[in-house]
Amino acid sequence: MCGIVGASSHRNIVPILVQGLQRLEYRGYDSCGVAVHSGELARTRTTSRVADLLSQVESDHVEGLTGIAHTRWATHGAPAVHNAHPHFSHGLGEAVDGSSNKPARVAIVHNGIIENHEALRDALAARGYVFSSQTDTEVIAHLIDSHYDGDLFEAVKATVRQLQGAYAIAAICRDEPHRVVGARAGSPLILGVGTNGEENFLASDAMALAGVTDQIVYLEEGDVVDLQPGKYWIVDRAHKNVTRTVRTVQAHSGAAELGPYRHYMQKEIFEQPRAIGDTLEGVESVVPELFDGVGADGKTAASAHRVFKDIDQVLILACGTSYYSGCAAKYWLEGIAKVPTQVEIASEYRYRDSVPNPRTLVVTISQSGETADTLAALKHARSLGMEQTLTICNVATSAMVRECKLAYITRAGVEIGVASTKAFTTQLAGLFLLTLALAQSKGRLSEESEAQYLKQMRHLPVALQSVLALEPQIISWAEDFARKENALFLGRGLHYPIAMEGALKLKEVTYIHAEAYAAGELKHGPLALVTSEMPVVTVAPNDALLEKLKSNLQEVRARGGVLYVLADADTRIETSEGMHVIRMPEHYGALSPLLHVVPLQLLAYHTACARGTDVDKPRNLAKSVTVE
C-alpha cells in the first residue's frame, strides 16, 4: 500500500498524477513512482518523497496521456527503488535487474497483500518469468502479462480470479495506449468521472482528485473497471456488467494546507475545538435517530430506535487509537447506559473462538473507514449471526459506513498527520452520544441528566481552547522528555485508556519507548522500572479514584521517580521536587478524557520537534492501514 492514482485523458496527465500523490503521501512514503504511456511504457521511481519525484519527471520531461502512479508503505520488500511501484512485466525471459532489451508490456500499481503470491511466483518463474523485486505486486504484473491476448480488461479479469488476499490495482499496457484497468477486493479504489467527457481517473481516495473532478464512483468488492477517455464500464465479482452510482463528492484540497502551523499534527491538535463543534452540530437532543443508517437514495436504511431496543450488549471492534477510544467508551456504556460492553482489538478478534450473541450491537470505530483489520472483524462478527452493526467513522463515503446498518459520522475533517489527534477526540464525542442514546432507549437517562450532559458537550470547544492555552507549559516538559528514551504513563479507571493513547502518541512521533499502565498495577511489576531516568506521566482528574492515585504517585516518588502530572485544579497535588504539575482549567466529569488527552498530544508533538523527528511522517508508519 498505500496511494494509487491513474488517468486516461487527451491531455498530459503527469501533473495530475503527481499532484494526486502529494495529497496521498501521508498514507505511505517509503517510495513513490509514476509510469506513463508515451509510445512505450516509461517510469520514474524514487525512495525519496513525492517532491523529489516531481523534480525527476520535470527534468526528464516525462509526459503521457495515460498513466498510473503510487506512493508506497512497504510490506513485501525493503524500501528500495527496485521494490517501488509501478512494476513492469517485460514478458518471458526478462533480465533479473529488469533491464531487458524488450520494452515493458504491462505496468501495475497495487495496494494490499496477495496472500498466495509465493505459489504464483513459483509457477510464473517455472514458466520463464524473471523477478526483479521482492514484492508481491510484481507477481500481478507478470500474471496479467501471462493472460494478455490483446485485451487488458480480459487479462485483468483472468488475473484477479487467481488472487487471494486484498488488493486495489491499476494497470496499463504498451499495446493499448488509452486504457487503464482497475480492480479491487479488500482495499479501496474509486473511479473519478471526468467533467469534460474526455478523461477518467482512478484513485485510492477521492482527495487525490480534488480540483480535477468531484464525480466519484465508489467501486464495490470484486469490481473490475475499464476506463478510457470519455467512457468506462464496470463488471462485478461475477464479471457481469453493472452500473454504480455516480456521487458528487467535495474533497477539498484546501483542507490539506498547513497555514501558519509547522506541522499537520500541530494544526490538527489545534483544530479540535472546531472539530468537536462540527461533530456535535445540530444535536439538539439525545435520540437514537442520530445514528440511523442512510441508504444511497438518501432515505433511512435502518432504524437505530428499533435496533437499540433489541440489543442487550455491545461489542466494539477497532485498532490502534480507535481501539483506545473504544476502551474509554466501555466505561461510559457500562457506567451510564448499563449495557455490558466488550472491546476487542480487531486484528485479534476474528482469529479466536468467541461466543456470539445475536442481540449484540457491533460497533466499529475507524478514522478512514477503510481499516482492513476492522472491516474483516466486522464481517466475521456478522458471519457469527450478529447483524446489528454501527460505525463511528470520519468518512461518510467509506466502506465501513456502507457495510454497517447504522452510523455516526464524525466531522473532524481531513486528518493528514499519521499520529491521530482530532479523529480521536471526535470519536470520543460520537461514542459519548451513543452512550446517551442507548441509555435513553433503555429508560436509563433522566431528562435532567440528558440536559446536563448536553450542556457539558456544547461547552467542550471552549474547554478545549483553555486546555490548548497550556501549550507553553507542555513545551517545558517536552524539553525534559527529548533527552529520555523511556517513559511510563499512568491512569486509573476511565483515564487508563487516555494514558494508553498518550503513550502511543509519544511512541509514534518521538520513537521514545513508552508504556501505559493502570496505576494500581505499578506494584505488580512496572515499579521495577522506575528510576530518575524514567519519567512517569500521570493523568489525575478529581474523580472517585483520586486518593488511590495519590498513593500510586507516592510509590513512584519513594523510588526516586520523576512525575509529570496533569491534575484538575482541586486535586491538591502540588509541584515539588520530582513532581511537575500542570493544572487543568476545569474538572469535566465523565467527559474529562476529551480534555486530558490534549496535553498528551502536545507533549508528544513538542518532544518530537525537540528530537528532530519527521512529525507528520514517522518512520515505518502509514495513515490508512488497508492491509492486515
C-alpha positions in Angstrom: 0.0 0.0 0.0 -0.8 3.0 0.2 -1.8 5.5 -2.5 -2.9 5.0 -6.1 -3.7 7.5 -8.9 -4.4 6.6 -12.5 -5.7 8.5 -15.5 -6.6 8.3 -19.2 -7.1 11.5 -21.0 -6.4 13.6 -24.1 -4.0 15.8 -22.2 -0.7 15.2 -20.4 -1.8 13.6 -17.1 1.6 13.6 -15.3 0.9 16.7 -13.3 -2.4 15.3 -12.2 -0.8 12.0 -11.1 2.0 13.7 -9.1 -0.4 16.2 -7.5 -2.6 13.3 -6.5 0.4 11.5 -4.9 1.3 14.6 -3.0 -2.2 14.6 -1.5 -1.9 10.9 -0.6 1.7 10.9 0.6 0.7 11.0 4.2 -0.7 7.5 3.7 2.7 6.0 2.8 6.0 7.5 1.9 8.7 4.7 1.7 8.9 5.2 -2.1 6.9 6.5 -5.0 6.8 6.3 -8.7 4.9 7.1 -11.9 4.5 5.2 -15.2 3.1 6.6 -18.4 2.4 5.5 -21.9 4.5 7.7 -24.2 4.8 5.5 -27.3 6.3 2.9 -24.9 5.9 2.4 -21.2 8.2 4.7 -19.2 8.5 5.1 -15.5 10.3 7.1 -12.8 10.7 5.8 -9.3 12.4 7.1 -6.1 12.8 6.2 -2.5 12.6 10.0 -1.7 9.4 11.9 -1.2 7.0 13.0 -3.9 8.7 16.4 -4.2 11.8 14.6 -5.5 9.6 12.5 -7.9 8.2 15.8 -9.3 11.7 17.1 -9.9 12.7 13.9 -11.7 9.7 13.9 -14.0 10.1 17.5 -14.8 13.9 17.2 -15.5 13.3 14.0 -17.6 10.3 15.7 -19.4 8.1 12.7 -18.6 4.7 13.1 -20.3 1.8 10.9 -21.3 -1.9 10.8 -21.9 -2.3 7.6 -19.9 -0.6 6.7 -16.7 -0.5 5.3 -13.2 1.3 6.4 -10.0 1.8 5.1 -6.5 3.2 6.1 -3.1 4.2 3.1 -1.1 4.3 1.9 2.5 6.5 -1.2 2.4 5.0 -4.7 3.1 6.9 -7.1 0.9 10.5 -6.0 0.3 12.5 -3.2 1.8 12.0 0.5 0.7 14.3 0.4 -2.3 13.9 1.6 -5.9 13.7 -1.9 -7.3 10.7 -2.6 -5.0 9.0 0.7 -5.7 5.8 0.8 -7.8 4.9 0.9 -10.7 6.1 -2.6 -11.5 6.7 -3.7 -15.1 6.5 -7.0 -16.8 8.7 -7.3 -19.9 7.3 -10.8 -20.6 9.2 -14.1 -20.6 13.0 -14.0 -20.2 13.2 -10.6 -18.5 16.6 -9.8 -17.0 16.9 -10.1 -13.3 17.6 -6.4 -12.9 14.6 -5.5 -15.1 16.9 -4.2 -17.9 15.6 -6.4 -20.6 16.0 -5.0 -24.1 12.4 -5.8 -24.7 10.1 -2.9 -23.9 7.8 -3.5 -21.0 4.3 -4.6 -21.9 2.4 -4.2 -18.6 2.8 -1.7 -15.8 0.9 -2.0 -12.5 0.4 -0.3 -9.1 -1.1 -2.2 -6.2 -2.4 -1.6 -2.6 -2.9 -4.6 -0.4 -1.3 -8.0 0.2 -1.5 -11.0 -2.1 -1.6 -14.0 0.2 -0.8 -16.6 -2.4 2.0 -14.7 -4.0 4.7 -17.3 -3.3 2.8 -20.0 -5.1 2.0 -17.7 -8.0 5.7 -16.6 -8.1 6.9 -20.1 -8.3 4.5 -21.0 -11.1 5.4 -17.9 -13.1 9.2 -18.5 -12.6 8.8 -22.0 -13.8 7.3 -20.6 -17.0 10.3 -18.3 -17.5 9.2 -15.1 -15.9 12.1 -13.4 -14.0 11.5 -11.3 -11.0 13.5 -8.1 -10.2 11.8 -7.2 -6.8 10.8 -8.8 -3.5 7.2 -7.6 -3.8 4.0 -9.5 -4.2 2.9 -6.8 -6.7 5.3 -7.9 -9.4 3.5 -11.3 -9.4 0.4 -9.5 -10.5 2.2 -7.7 -13.4 3.6 -11.0 -14.7 0.3 -12.7 -14.2 -1.5 -10.1 -16.3 1.2 -10.4 -18.9 0.7 -14.2 -19.0 -3.0 -13.8 -19.6 -2.7 -10.9 -22.1 -4.0 -11.7 -25.6 -4.8 -8.2 -26.9 -7.3 -7.2 -24.3 -6.1 -5.7 -21.0 -9.5 -5.8 -19.4 -9.9 -9.5 -20.1 -6.3 -10.1 -18.8 -7.0 -8.4 -15.5 -10.3 -10.2 -15.1 -8.5 -13.5 -15.6 -5.7 -12.4 -13.2 -8.0 -11.4 -10.3 -9.6 -14.9 -10.4 -6.2 -16.3 -9.2 -5.5 -13.7 -6.5 -6.1 -14.4 -2.8 -5.9 -11.6 -0.3 -6.6 -7.9 -0.5 -5.9 -5.7 -3.5 -6.6 -2.5 -5.3 -4.8 -2.4 -8.6 -4.4 -0.2 -11.7 -2.8 -1.4 -14.8 -1.8 0.0 -18.2 -0.5 -1.8 -21.3 2.0 -0.9 -24.0 -0.3 -2.2 -26.8 -3.4 -0.2 -25.6 -2.3 3.4 -25.2 -5.6 4.9 -23.9 -6.7 2.3 -21.4 -6.4 1.9 -17.6 -7.9 -1.1 -15.9 -8.5 -1.3 -12.2 -9.8 -3.9 -9.8 -10.5 -4.0 -6.0 -11.1 -6.5 -3.3 -10.5 -5.6 0.3 -8.7 -2.3 -0.5 -10.5 0.9 -1.5 -10.5 2.1 -5.1 -12.6 4.8 -6.7 -13.4 5.9 -10.3 -13.3 9.6 -11.0 -15.5 10.6 -13.9 -14.0 13.4 -15.9 -16.3 16.5 -16.1 -15.3 17.4 -19.7 -16.2 14.0 -21.1 -12.7 13.4 -22.3 -10.9 11.8 -19.4 -11.4 9.4 -16.5 -9.4 8.6 -13.3 -8.7 6.0 -10.7 -7.6 6.7 -7.1 -7.5 5.1 -3.7 -9.1 8.2 -2.2 -11.2 11.0 -3.6 -8.9 13.6 -2.1 -6.3 12.7 -4.8 -8.7 14.0 -7.4 -9.7 17.3 -5.6 -9.9 20.0 -8.2 -9.8 17.5 -11.0 -13.3 16.0 -10.7 -16.0 15.8 -8.0 -17.9 13.0 -9.8 -17.0 9.8 -7.9 -18.0 6.2 -8.3 -17.1 4.0 -5.2 -16.2 0.6 -6.6 -17.6 -2.3 -4.7 -15.9 -5.5 -3.5 -14.8 -7.6 -6.5 -15.4 -4.8 -9.2 -13.2 -4.6 -12.2 -13.3 -1.2 -14.1 -12.1 -0.4 -17.6 -11.7 3.3 -18.3 -10.7 5.3 -21.4 -11.1 8.9 -22.3 -14.8 9.7 -22.2 -16.1 6.2 -21.3 -15.8 3.5 -18.7 -17.6 0.3 -17.8 -17.6 -1.9 -14.7 -18.1 -5.6 -14.0 -18.9 -7.1 -10.6 -17.2 -10.0 -8.9 -19.1 -12.4 -11.1 -17.8 -10.4 -14.1 -21.3 -9.3 -15.0 -21.8 -5.7 -16.3 -23.1 -3.4 -13.6 -23.9 0.3 -13.1 -22.6 2.0 -10.0 -23.9 5.3 -8.6 -22.0 8.5 -9.5 -21.8 10.7 -6.5 -20.8 14.3 -6.1 -18.0 14.4 -3.5 -16.4 17.6 -2.3 -12.9 16.6 -1.4 -11.4 20.0 -0.6 -7.7 20.2 -1.3 -7.6 23.3 1.0 -8.1 21.0 4.0 -4.6 19.8 3.4 -3.0 23.2 3.6 -0.7 23.8 6.6 -1.5 27.5 7.1 0.5 29.1 10.0 1.4 25.7 11.6 4.8 23.9 11.5 3.3 20.5 11.0 -0.1 18.9 10.3 -0.1 17.3 13.7 0.1 20.6 15.4 -2.6 22.1 13.1 -4.9 19.1 13.8 -4.4 19.4 17.6 -5.4 23.0 17.4 -8.4 22.2 15.2 -10.0 20.1 17.9 -12.4 22.7 19.3 -13.7 23.3 15.7 -13.8 19.5 15.0 -15.8 18.8 18.2 -18.2 21.7 17.5 -18.8 20.4 13.9 -19.2 16.8 15.1 -21.9 17.9 17.6 -23.5 20.5 15.3 -27.3 20.0 15.1 -27.5 17.8 18.1 -30.4 19.3 20.0 -31.4 16.3 22.0 -30.2 12.7 22.6 -32.3 10.5 20.3 -31.4 7.1 18.7 -32.3 8.7 15.3 -28.9 10.4 15.4 -27.5 7.0 14.4 -29.9 6.0 11.7 -28.3 4.5 8.6 -28.8 6.3 5.4 -29.1 4.5 2.1 -27.7 5.6 -1.3 -31.1 7.2 -2.1 -30.8 9.4 1.0 -33.6 7.7 2.8 -33.3 5.9 6.2 -31.9 2.5 5.6 -32.1 1.2 9.2 -33.8 2.4 12.4 -31.5 2.9 15.4 -34.5 3.2 17.7 -35.6 -0.3 16.9 -32.0 -1.7 17.0 -31.2 -0.1 20.4 -34.4 -1.6 21.9 -33.5 -5.1 20.7 -29.8 -5.3 21.8 -28.6 -6.2 25.3 -24.8 -5.9 24.9 -22.2 -4.0 22.8 -19.1 -5.4 21.1 -16.6 -2.7 20.0 -14.1 -3.6 17.2 -11.2 -1.2 16.4 -7.4 -0.9 16.0 -4.8 1.5 17.4 -6.0 4.9 18.5 -9.6 3.9 17.7 -9.3 0.9 20.0 -8.4 3.2 22.9 -11.4 5.4 22.2 -13.4 2.2 22.4 -11.8 1.3 25.7 -12.9 4.7 27.1 -16.4 4.2 25.8 -16.7 0.9 27.7 -16.6 2.9 31.0 -19.4 5.1 29.7 -21.6 2.4 28.2 -21.5 0.3 31.3 -21.5 3.2 33.8 -24.2 5.4 32.2 -26.2 3.1 29.9 -25.7 0.0 32.0 -25.1 -2.1 28.8 -22.4 -4.8 29.1 -19.6 -3.9 26.7 -16.7 -5.8 25.3 -13.8 -4.1 23.4 -11.7 -6.2 21.0 -8.6 -5.5 19.0 -10.0 -6.0 15.5 -6.8 -7.8 14.3 -7.2 -10.4 17.0 -10.9 -10.9 17.2 -11.6 -12.9 14.1 -8.8 -15.3 14.8 -10.1 -16.7 18.1 -13.2 -18.6 19.2 -15.8 -16.4 20.7 -19.3 -16.7 22.0 -21.7 -14.8 19.7 -24.9 -13.2 20.9 -27.4 -12.2 18.2 -28.7 -9.4 20.5 -25.2 -7.7 20.3 -24.7 -4.2 18.8 -21.4 -4.5 16.9 -19.7 -1.1 16.9 -16.7 -0.4 14.7 -14.5 2.7 15.1 -12.3 3.9 12.3 -11.0 7.3 11.1 -10.7 6.3 7.5 -13.5 3.7 7.4 -11.1 1.5 5.3 -9.1 -0.1 8.1 -8.6 -3.7 6.7 -8.5 -5.4 10.1 -11.6 -3.7 11.4 -13.6 -4.4 8.2 -12.6 -8.1 8.4 -13.6 -8.3 12.0 -16.9 -6.7 11.2 -17.6 -9.3 8.5 -16.6 -12.1 10.9 -19.0 -10.8 13.6 -21.8 -10.8 11.0 -20.9 -14.3 9.9 -21.5 -15.4 13.5 -25.0 -14.0 13.4 -24.5 -10.6 14.9 -26.3 -8.5 12.3 -26.9 -5.3 14.3 -23.9 -3.1 13.3 -23.0 0.6 13.8 -19.9 2.6 12.9 -18.3 5.7 14.3 -16.4 7.0 11.3 -14.9 10.2 9.9 -15.6 9.4 6.2 -19.2 9.2 5.2 -18.5 7.5 1.9 -16.2 4.8 3.3 -16.5 1.1 3.1 -17.2 0.9 6.9 -20.2 3.2 6.6 -21.5 1.2 3.6 -21.1 -2.1 5.5 -22.8 -1.1 8.7 -26.6 -0.6 9.2 -26.2 2.4 11.5 -23.6 5.2 11.6 -22.5 8.3 13.3 -20.2 10.4 11.1 -17.7 12.5 13.0 -16.7 15.7 11.3 -13.1 16.0 12.1 -12.2 16.9 8.5 -9.2 15.6 6.7 -6.5 14.3 9.1 -3.1 14.3 7.4 -0.8 13.7 10.4 -0.1 9.9 10.8 -0.5 10.2 14.5 -4.2 10.7 15.0 -5.4 13.6 17.2 -8.7 15.3 16.2 -10.1 12.0 14.9 -9.6 10.5 18.4 -11.4 13.3 20.3 -14.3 13.4 17.8 -14.6 9.6 18.1 -15.0 10.0 21.9 -17.7 12.6 21.3 -19.6 10.3 19.0 -19.2 7.4 21.4 -20.5 9.5 24.3 -23.6 10.4 22.2 -24.0 6.7 21.5 -23.9 6.0 25.3 -26.6 8.6 26.0 -28.8 7.4 23.1 -28.6 3.8 24.3 -29.3 4.9 27.9 -32.3 6.9 26.7 -33.7 4.0 24.7 -33.3 1.7 27.7 -35.1 4.2 30.0 -31.9 4.9 32.0 -31.4 8.6 31.2 -33.4 11.2 33.0 -34.3 14.4 31.3 -32.2 16.3 33.9 -29.1 14.1 33.3 -29.6 14.5 29.5 -29.8 18.2 29.8 -26.7 18.3 31.9 -24.6 16.1 29.6 -25.7 18.1 26.6 -24.7 21.3 28.3 -21.2 19.9 29.0 -20.8 18.7 25.4 -21.7 22.1 24.0 -19.1 23.6 26.3 -16.4 21.3 25.1 -15.0 23.6 22.3 -14.5 26.4 24.9 -13.0 24.0 27.4 -10.6 22.6 24.8 -9.4 26.1 23.9 -8.5 26.6 27.6 -6.5 23.3 27.5 -4.7 24.4 24.4 -3.5 27.5 26.2 -1.4 25.2 28.3 1.0 24.7 25.4 3.9 26.8 26.8 4.0 24.6 30.0 3.9 21.4 27.8 6.8 22.7 25.8 8.8 22.9 29.0 8.0 19.3 29.8 9.0 18.3 26.2 12.5 19.7 26.7 13.0 17.2 29.5 11.4 14.3 27.6 13.5 14.9 24.5 16.5 13.6 26.4 14.8 10.4 27.5 14.5 7.0 25.8 11.7 5.5 28.0 8.6 6.7 29.7 5.7 5.4 31.8 2.1 6.7 31.6 -0.4 6.1 34.4 -4.1 6.4 34.6 -7.0 4.9 36.5 -10.5 3.9 35.5 -11.8 6.0 32.6 -8.4 7.6 32.2 -6.4 4.5 31.8 -7.3 4.4 28.1 -6.2 8.0 27.9 -2.8 7.0 29.4 -2.5 4.3 26.7 -3.3 6.8 24.0 -0.7 9.2 25.4 1.9 6.5 25.4 1.0 5.6 21.8 1.4 9.2 20.6 4.8 9.5 22.2 6.0 6.2 20.6 4.6 7.2 17.2 6.3 10.5 16.7 9.3 10.6 19.1 10.5 7.0 18.9 10.7 7.0 22.7 9.7 3.7 24.2 6.6 4.4 26.3 4.2 2.1 28.1 0.9 2.8 29.9 -0.4 1.1 33.0 -3.4 1.2 35.2 -1.8 3.0 38.1 -2.9 0.3 40.6 -0.7 -2.2 38.6 2.5 -0.4 39.5 3.4 -2.6 42.4 2.7 -5.7 40.4 5.8 -5.3 38.2 6.3 -1.9 36.5 7.6 -0.3 39.6 10.9 -2.1 39.0 11.5 0.1 36.0 11.2 3.4 37.9 14.4 5.5 38.2 15.2 9.1 37.9 15.7 8.5 34.2 12.2 7.1 33.7 9.7 10.0 33.5 6.2 9.0 34.8 3.3 10.8 33.2 0.1 10.7 35.3 -3.5 11.7 34.4 -5.0 12.9 37.6 -8.6 14.0 37.4 -10.6 14.8 40.5 -12.7 11.6 40.5 -13.5 8.8 42.8 -10.1 7.2 42.3 -8.1 10.3 43.1 -6.9 9.2 46.6 -5.9 5.8 45.3 -4.0 7.6 42.5 -2.2 9.8 45.0 -0.9 6.7 46.8 0.4 5.4 43.4 2.3 8.8 43.0 3.9 8.3 46.4 5.1 4.9 45.3 6.9 6.4 42.4 8.4 9.3 44.5 9.7 6.8 47.1 11.7 5.1 44.4 13.3 8.3 43.1 11.0 8.6 40.1 10.1 11.9 38.4 6.4 12.6 38.0 4.7 14.7 35.4 1.1 15.1 36.5 -1.9 16.5 34.6 -4.1 17.4 37.6 -7.5 19.0 38.0 -7.3 22.3 39.9 -9.0 20.9 43.1 -6.9 17.8 43.5 -4.4 19.4 45.9 -1.5 17.9 44.1 1.3 20.4 44.3 4.5 21.0 42.4 7.6 19.9 44.4 11.0 18.3 43.9 10.5 15.4 41.4 6.8 16.4 41.0 5.9 18.5 37.9 2.3 19.6 37.9 0.2 21.2 35.2 -3.2 22.4 36.3 -6.1 21.6 34.0 -8.5 24.5 33.6 -11.6 22.7 34.9 -12.9 19.4 36.0 -15.1 17.9 33.4 -16.5 14.7 34.9 -17.4 11.9 32.6 -16.1 13.9 29.6 -12.7 14.8 31.1 -10.9 12.2 28.8 -11.5 14.6 25.9 -9.6 17.3 27.8 -6.9 15.3 29.4 -5.7 13.7 26.1 -4.9 17.1 24.5 -1.8 17.9 26.7 -0.6 14.4 26.0 -0.9 15.0 22.3 1.0 18.3 22.7 3.7 16.6 24.8 4.3 14.0 22.0 4.3 16.7 19.3 6.7 19.1 21.0 9.0 16.3 22.2 9.2 15.1 18.6 10.1 18.6 17.4 12.8 18.8 20.0 14.2 15.5 18.9 14.0 16.5 15.2 11.9 13.6 14.0 9.6 13.7 11.0 6.5 14.5 12.9 3.9 14.0 10.2 5.5 11.0 8.6 7.1 8.9 11.3 9.3 6.1 10.2 7.7 2.7 9.3 4.1 4.0 9.7 1.3 4.9 7.4 -2.0 6.7 7.9 -4.6 4.3 6.5 -3.8 0.7 7.3 -5.5 -1.0 4.4 -3.7 -4.3 4.8 -3.7 -6.9 7.5 
